[in-house]
Amino acid sequence: MTTEDRFSMTAEKYLAKHNILVYLEDSVAQLLEHREENPKTNAVKFFSEYFNSLRDGNHTMFREYNFVKSTPHNRASFVRLFWKCYRQIGKKGDLLSIQEYHSLLSLLCPDFPFEPVQKTARIILLDDALDCLISFADFIYAFQVQFYYEEFMEKCHEIYLSLMQTQRSPRDPVVVPSGTEDTKVHQNSHHPSDGVDAMQYFRAVYPLCDRSTFSTPPGNYLKEILFNVPRVSFYGFLMALAKSESINDHIGRLPPKAELLEGADSELTSPTIRMKTKTRPVSATGNSKISTDRVSSTQNVYTTQPPSGSLSSHSVKGKNSHINSRKTKKRKDSSDESSSDSDTESSDDTN
Amino acid sequence: MADKKKPNSADDRIVQETDRQFLERTSTGTLIKDVLEKVISNRPEDPIAFLADYFDSLEDETNLVSKAKQILLMTHHSRPVFETNVRMAYNLLQKHKVTKKVYGVNGTVYTDLIKALCKDVPQTVQIKLLKRIECAEHECIKFDVFCSGVFTSCVLLDYVKLSEMLFKSIDLQKSGKADKVLCETVLDQLRTALASNKSDARRVVESGYNLGPDGLYYALDKAMKRGNLNHGAQTLDQFTTEACDAFLTKVKKLR
């Protein structure tokens, strides 16, 4: 986005691009809400606080889902908030189920629906065995792309399905639009079930980039992902998006994977979490015994195990290693369930 | 949003005003209207930070200088709105109290504003700048003097940023220190370019070329080939100070 663009666009467009009206309206609505409890509110002071926290990205805590979802800035800030609040879990190396992750999200946003979490799990687990346990790092990056690029993902899915359909049709060899010799060779050598041709998929998805009303990853990052593989499955593609450091950089809120769990906890807002625990909403499964048993019992096991190699593989080819790691995760879970260490922070939180 | 009315419960001990009354009393409508106007006319790159700064300075009504600074920094000095903003800042500073009955912009408040604007510029540069555009404390500052002083400071701010970037690009090891020979070469280019004046058209074109990537590369390459590198180093501060010296010689002295 260059400076010329900013000044040459119409005022309406400029306001819409930065969602300024959304925030101004919300600030007034919040002011009125705030006033009911504090009749002597100073409007200017309130606005000053509101926009300062908006700038620092601290404004999404305990807000309703519709607001959290309304702008890209809010979405990214919310992901960062999640990371800030629950980094401890990642540090301990806990593996949690998606129901548990959903309860954690519900603490920050009371009406957070289950569906995005489920979709996140699909990305990580490549669309099967949804009852598996997921590590914090895996979850947060997948959750980030799922939440931030939600509309884009849906479009991608539609495109993927339609491509699959054309492949399955009996006229298969003829319908490759503008396909070169090479792509046809690929198609013949593969079974239709393991994805679509990566180039063809790229060509179909690329027009969405940077031209849509919703946020999309930049086109050249998609190029990076899709040009290096002959074929791609939908969830393999999403997994690659989630693991792409450059896309994470582009969203710009979470640190790179290597530094995800580092840094001091001073900014951790533990008092607020604790305060919120009392009014904790019941999770979708009623699973209130969240992670008390697994806390800290799994920590060392997970970090030293070879499966952590799957964390660092950033290509689509990591698919297989990922499945392996999932199996080990399962095994670990069953073996560690028995041991318990109640003297930890998470158990404090839940009780 | 402003029309939302909530019924008051009758047993409220305090007489509750309606939302509309509240908004009217605090003149939120005009507040929002004003800020929207500011945002649209200035088109800041990061409107959220802009809004935060705006309300911050609105809240702090006592400090005229910081408020004037905020107005001046609302937009880049190359934009047409900048002139309006300078006028606004000047009008605001008119409220400055000199003595009991005298209000207006005098040298003190003007110097404070320049200092506030150049807060991030190295101290030595700031002092040299003030020597050139400073006014005596008791003097009354007219608008054109104010305007040129403010404009100079804003251009200097940009210039400092650019010279920092230049330094980073010749700081090959990223150690915070660049080779003295390379620094000297770049500064020489800069000085010769700035020494040209309007009347000599050929030199203006030449200096433009000399500061472009090609010209700079050529000069640096020549310096590298001479091969007497590692004769000491320059820090960022030293470099920017020297670069700014070249700039400040172009600033006309007020007195």
Interface residues (C-beta under 8 A of the other chain):
Chain A: T3 R6 F7 A11 Y14 L15 H18 I20 Y23 L24 E25 V28 A29 L31 L32 R35 E36 P39 T41 N42 A43 V44 K45 F47 S48 Y50 F51 N52 L54 R55 H73
Chain B: M1 A2 K4 K6 I14 Q16 D19 F22 L23 T26 S27 T28 L31 I32 V35 L36 V39 I40 R43 E45 P47 I48 A49 L51 A52 Y54 F55 D56 L58 E59 H76 R79
